[in-house]
């Protein structure tokens, strides 16, 4: 049990707290700075059934291997590896075609998805920025765990590349959300009204989709639950 739990000492913690992370499949045990880790782990062992139940709910890892399917907006793409063809990842209809060493498939497919995410989210951002009459200084992508997008006070917007795995409406509504922060750096009623105006519809269903299914997107490209 102890090998599956990350023990974290926190200076303001008053008691032990057990949290399961559906994005990583890890269990975090937060304890006071001077608490006994051994005693805390013994306490956590009493929640073994709960931890097992949470693990049973985890999505299956979806590694990027030959024959694997990947959601791509409103489409589904299949990785198609063939020896002796171009090593460059290219799309051919509903297939992602590539060659080269099989052990590099995952890295190269993720690189392709990241490039597509930057292209599509850049286009989405430019569209909504023009509609809002604002300037976005820079669009970038990353792989954050806690958020799908962020807008800085300097005008730069950063997105999770995994939005390219979500339905198109979810991706575009997220872009409208971040662009609206160029006008309102808050989540006031005026902000939400602007998001709906920019997007052209109620974005609530798309936010709900991310709450329900967002964790699953973090399991694409992974080969294990570790």
N, C-alpha and C positions, 0 to 999 in steps of 0.2 A: 504493500500500500504506500509506504513512504516514498518509493521511487517515482510514483505517479503524482505526487503532490509537491508543488513549489511552495516552500516556506518563505514568507516575506515578513521581515520585521518592520513595523511602522511606528514612528515616534509618538503619534497621537492615538494609536489604537488602544482601547481600554479592555478589549476582550478578543478572544479568538473568533475569526470569521472565515467561513468556508465559501468559496465562490467557484462555480464551474464556468469555464469560458467556451462557448459553443464555436468560436472561431478557430481555436487551437486544439480543443479537446483536452486541455490541461486543467488541473484543479489547483487553485491558489488558496493557501492557508495564510491569512494575515494574522500576526500575533503582536502583542505589545513588545516593546524593545527589550525588556528585561525578562520576558516570559520564558519558560522552559519549552524548547522545541520538542523535546521528547514527550512531555506531558500533552502538548498541543496535538501532536501526531496520534497519540493514544486516544485523545478525545475525537479526533477526526475519523479514526478507524471505526467508530460507532456509526458513522454515516456511510459505511461501505455500500449498503443497498441503494442508498440515494445516489451515490456516485455512479454505481453500475447502471442505474436507470437513466441517468443523464447521458452516459456514454452510449447507451443503446439508441438514443434519439439522434445521435450525430449522423450527418450525411456521410455517405461513402466517399472516400478519396476518389478524385477523378483525374488520374495522371494523364499527361499529354503523351500518348503513345500511339503507334500505328493502329488505325481502326477506331480510335476513340472519337466520340462526338462532343462538340463544343457548342453551346448556345452563343449566337452572335446576333445581337439585336433581336429581330423577330424571325431569324433563320437558325438553322442548325447546320454546322459544318462538320465534315468528317476528315480526320487526319489520314492522309494517304501517302505512305512512304514507299518508294520504289527505287531499288538499287540502279545505279547507272544513269539517273536523270539529274536535273539541275539541283544543286544544293540550296538554291534560293527558294524560300517559301513563297509560293504563289497560289492565288485562289483560282480554281477552275470550277465554276458553278458552285456546287455545294461541297466541294472538296478543297482541302488545303494540301497541296502537293509539294513534296520535297524528297530529297535523297540525302546522301552523306551518312556519317556514322550514326547508327541508331541511338547511341547513348546521348547524342546531342539534340534529338528531336524535341524534347521538352523545352530546353533553353531557347531553341530557335523559334518554336511555335509561340512561346511567351513573348519573345521580342517582336514577332509579327503582330500579335494582339496589342502590345503596348503601342506600337507605331500606329495601328489603326485607331486605337483609343484616342491618341493625341490628335490624329487627323479629324476624327468625327466630333470629338468634344471641342476642338478648335473651331470647327465649322458651326456647331451649335452655339458656342459662346459668341462668335461674331454675329450670328443672326439675332440673338436676343439682345446683345449690346447695341446693335443698330436700332432695334425696336425701342429700346429704353433710352437711346440717345446718350449713352455713356461710353467711356473708354476703358478697355481692359488692357493693362500694360503687358501682361504675360499670361500664357496658359501652359501649365505643366501637369505631368501626371506622376503618380507614385503608387505605393501599395500600403496605405495607412490601414490600421485595424479599426480605428474608432469612428471614422467619418468617411463620407463619400465625396465630399468636396469642401473647400474652404476658400474664403476670399479675404485677402489681407487689406489693410488700410491703404497700402500703396497701389492697389488696383490689380494685383496679381491673383489669379485663380488657379487652384491646384485641385485635381480630381484623382480619384482612384481609377486605375486602368481597368479594374474589374467591372466598371459600369458598362463596358463594351459587351459583357456577357449577359447583361440585363436586357429586358425588352426595350425597344427603341423609345417608347414613351417615357419609361423610367429614366433613361439616360438624358433625354431632352428636358424633362421636367427638373432634373437635378441641375442642369446647366442654367435653366431659367431661374432657379432658386439662387444659385451663386451670383448670377448677373444682377439680380435684384438687390443683393447686398452692396452693390456699387452705389445704390441710392439710399438704402436703409441698412445700416450696420446693426441690425437688431432683428427680432422676430415679432415685431408689433403687428397689429391688424393691418396697418398701412403696407407693411412689408408683404404679408401674405396676399393682400389684394393685388399688389403689383406682380407677384409671381403668377397669379392666375391670369392677369391681363397679358403678361408677356407670353405665357405658355398657350393662352387661348382657350383654356379649359380648367376645370378644377383639378389641381395636381394631387389632391388627397389620396386617390386610389394608388398612385405611383409611390407615394411615401409609405403607404401601408404595405405595398408589395415589398419594398426594401426591408421593412421591419419583419415581415414574415419569412422572406426568402433570402435576404441579404447575406446571412451567415453561410448559406450554401455556396455562394460565389467564391468564398475563400477556400473552398476545398477543391476547386479546379486547379490542375497543375501539381497536385500533391500526390505522393505515392504511398503515404501512410498516415496514421492518426497521431504519430509522435511529433 
